[in-house]
Each structure stands twice: as C-alpha cells, then as structure tokens.
C-alpha cells in the first residue's frame, strides 16, 4: 500500500518545510485496497449498526435525532 500524507509541503535545500501546504486526496479504494471495503451486510443492516453505535456513544441523544443525523 502506498501512503499519501494528508498535506504536502515544499522543502528547501536543507529539507525544511516552507510555504502553504497542498492537500493530497485519494479514494478509499486506493488507500485501503478494494478487498478491505467489501462487507457481508446489506445497506439497511449497516444503517442500523451505525444508529446502534451512535446510541451507545451518545446516550443523551434521542433516537429520532440520531436517525436524522445519519
């Protein structure tokens, strides 16, 4: 896997960074590999899993608020 840093900087002859950074973007498939993005669940199962997880970490939030967020 090739690593792409979030931001790249220009460097001088002494290898010190200077100037504005440049953002580097890539797709999740390029970053993690196509095989890591395959799951054995339906979109509705994934939705319920996300809602369940958010209910655990945000116990004060109502279920309606969490579903609106998702």
Phi, psi and omega in degrees: 000131178270134183264129175247118178294157180297318181228143176244148180236151170286150179234149177272186184293345176263012178064029175266138179288147174206160175080187180285147178278162178239126180283139177245128181242150173211165180280156176302326179297319178291323185284310185264340185097142184302322184292334180284344185262004179271127179235154182256048175217158181280163176302322179292325175294320178296318178302311180296325178294320178295314179300315180300316180296316179295326176295327178290317185271348178232066186296338180279346182276140178286159179297322178298317180296320179293317179295325176292322179297315181289000000 
